[in-house]
Amino acid sequence: MNVLFDEPGPRARRRIQVATVVSVLGGALLFALAVRQFAVNGELDWKKWAPYTQWPNWRYLLTALGQTLLAAALSAGIGGLAGLLLAVARASRNVVVSGLARAYMETVRVIPAVLLIYVVLFVLPSLGLDLPLLWKLVVPLAVSSSAQFGEIFRAGILSLDRGQGEAAAALGLSTGQSMRLVILPQALRRVVPSLVSQTGGVLKDTSLGFFVSYAELLFSGKVLIGYYQNQLLIQTYLVIGVIYFAANYALSRFARWLERRGERTVKSR
């Protein structure tokens, strides 16, 4: 069950299948053209791939992957917690609290994350706040993702029947207790796959660490390219692309597994 959009009907599913086939064929054609062009320019020669059979280079990239995962985990964790608080604030009966949360989410959603990075890079130091490199990446990503996480949590809350809150009130629970003990546990179960997918988006956004010279994958790849005097430009970015793809594919499969598990749990009740 996805609370963010309606399940497609038969006609929509056919269109999706056609679009998927066309996309796959188009991607395969582009891939074949790229491979041919790389072969013509000598980019597939063994001597250009040999450095990636050496453990020190892989150790360097795996260290960068660890830094990438650390930044993604901190950004998603802080952004997710802030998003949860924003969603609860949006659901508040206090119009001031709800209005402030809505204004924050609507504003932050339309601001590019790279603009927030520039604020951390150039505005905060002028105000006397110069963050460490890791936090120059984490803070803007957490702020940016908090709005997206907030919308996901809010969709989960709105997907529940209003009778849930009324039943909790009939049992004598306060509004806060109803939200904490009844509404949020059910809403969280419904949006877990979407939260994992959003975390994948945060993982990809860590490539913006390039702007703050944080040693994530993309920046480390640039350093590695410089070490080999720009001889491994294509090879390095292809390897980094494969690493990003593997990490995001694993997250995607994990989200799909959670979604199927949730569907089986609902059917078994």
N, C-alpha and C positions, 0 to 999 in steps of 0.2 A: 504493500500500500504506500503510495507516494502522496504526501500531503501538500506538495508544492505545485502540482499540476494534475489535471484530470487524466485518467487513463484514456488513450486514443481508441477510437472506434474502429470497425473493420476497414472503412475507407481510408482513414488516417494511417492505419497500420500498413495497408498496401502502399500508400505513398511513401511511408518511411522505408519500407523494404526496397522500393524502386530507387529512392534517393541513396540508400546505403549501397546498393549494387553499383549505381553510377559513380558514387564517391570512391568505392574500392577500385573500380576499373580505372578511373581517372588517376587515383593515387599510384596504382601499379604502373600506368603509362609514364607518369612523371618520374617514378623510381627508376624505370628502365632507361629513360632518357638521361637521368643523372648518372647512373652507373656507366653508360656509354661515354658520356662526356668526361667522367673521371678517368676512364681507361684511356681515352684519346690523349688526355693531358698527363698521363703517367702517375696519376694519384693512387692507382691501385698497385703500383710496384711494391714488391716485398720490402725493399730497403726503407720505404716510407712508413711501413707498418711494424717493422722490427722493434722499434723502441717500445711498442706496447706489448711486447713479450717479456719485458724486463720488470721484475718485481718492484724496484724503487719507484718507477713511474706509476704503477698501480697503487703502491702504498701512498704516494702523494695524492692521487685522485681519491682514494678511499678516505684519507684524512679529510679532504675537502668535502666529501659526501657526508662525513660525520658532522662537520661544521654546518653543512646545509640542513641536515636533519635536526640539529640542535636549534638552529634559528627557526625552522618551521615549527618544531614542537613548542617552543616558547611563544611564538607569534600566535599559533592556533590555540594554545592553552589560555593565554591572556585574552585574546580576542573572543574566544568561546565563552569565557566567564563573563566578560563585559557584555557580550551579546545576550547571555541569559538574563543578566540584570536589566538590560534594555527591554527585552521582551516582556519581563514581568512589569516593568514600569509602563510599557505601552498598554498592558492589560489593566493597569490601575484605574480605579474609579475617580481618582484625583485628577481633574482635568489639567492642572498645572504640571504634575509629574508626567502624565501621559503625553502632554503637548511637548514638553522638553525632550522626552525620549524620541518622539516622532521627528521633531526638528533635527535632532542629532543624526538619526538614522538616514533621513532623507538628504541631509547635507553631505554626510561622509560618503554615502553611496555614489555620489556623482563626482567626487574628487579623486583623480588618479593617484594611486599609491606613490608613484614617482614624485608627485608634487609634495606629498607629505614627507618624503625622504629629503627633498630640498629644504623644507622647513627645518627638519632636524639638523641638516648639514650647515645651513647658513643663518637661520634665524635664532635658533636656541643658543649657539655659541655667542652671538652678539648680546644675548641676555645673560651671559655668564654660566650657561649650562652646556657643557661639552661632554656628551655621553661617550662611553667606550664604543669601539667599532661594532661589536655584536648588538648593542642596544640601539645604535643608529639605524640598524636594519629592523630589529624586532619591534621597536616602538611604532614606527609608521605602519608596518604590516599589521600589527595588533589593532591599531586604531582603524585602519581600512577594513580589516576582516570583521571587526566587531559588528559593523552594520549588517554585513551579510549573515553572520551567525545569528544576529538578533532577528532578522527576517525569518530564518529557518525555525528558530524556537517559537516565534510568534505564530507561524503557520501551524506548528504542532499544537499549540494551545488552542487556536481557533478551530482546529479539526475535531476537537472534542465536543460532545454534546453538552449544551448548557445545563442539562439535567444533572451533570456530574457535580457542578458547583452547588446547585440547589439541594442535591441530596446531602452533600457535605454540610451545608448550612443547617439542614433539618436535623443532622446528628449533633448539632451544637458547636461545630467547628467555626472558628473565626475566618475572616477572609484570607489572612496570612497562612493559617493552618491548612485551609482548603487548598490554597495554591501549592504549599510545600508538600503536603501529604497525599493529595488526591490528583490535582491537575498536572503538576510538573512530572511526576514519575511516569504517567501515561503518555504525556506529550513527548518526553525524551525518548521513550521506546519507539515512537513513530518516526522520529526524525534522525535516528542514529545513522542510517545510510547516507542521508543528505549531509550530515555533519562530517562524515568521513570523506565524501566527495569534495566538500568545501575545504577540508584540510589538504586535499590534493592540490587545490587551487593555490593555497598558501604556500605549499611546497614549491610550486612553479614560480611563485612571486619572489622566492628567496634569490632568484637569479638577479634581482634588482640590487643585491649586495655588491654587484659590480660597481655601482655608483659611489659606494662608501668605502671601497677597497677592502671589504670584508672577504676573508679567504673561503668563500663558498665555491661551488663547482665551476661556475663560469669564470670568475676572477682567477681561480687557480689554473684553469685552462689557458687563460691569457698569459699567465706567468710561464707555464710550460711551453707555450708556443714561442715566447721570447727566448727561453733557454735553448731551444733548438733553432734559433735564428730564423723564425717564420717558415721553416721548411715543412712543418707538420700542421699547418693551419686547418686544412680540410679534415685530416685524420683526427686531430684533437677534438674539434667540435662534433665530429660524428660519434666519437667515443662518449663524449659528454652527453650528447643527445640520447644515445642508447641507455646510459645510466639514468637520466631523467625519465625516459620511457619506462624502464624496468621498475623504478620506484613508484611512479604514478599508476602503472598497470597493476602492481601489487595492491596499492590502495583501492583501485577500482574494483578488483576482484573481491577484496575484503568487504567493501561496501555492498557488493552484489550478494555475497554470502550472508551478510547481516540482514539484507532485505528478504531473502528467501527464508531465512530462519524465522524472521518476524511473521512472514506469511504463514509458515507452518504452525507457529504458536497460536495465531489467531484462528486458523482452521481447526486446530485440535480442541479449542474451547467450546 
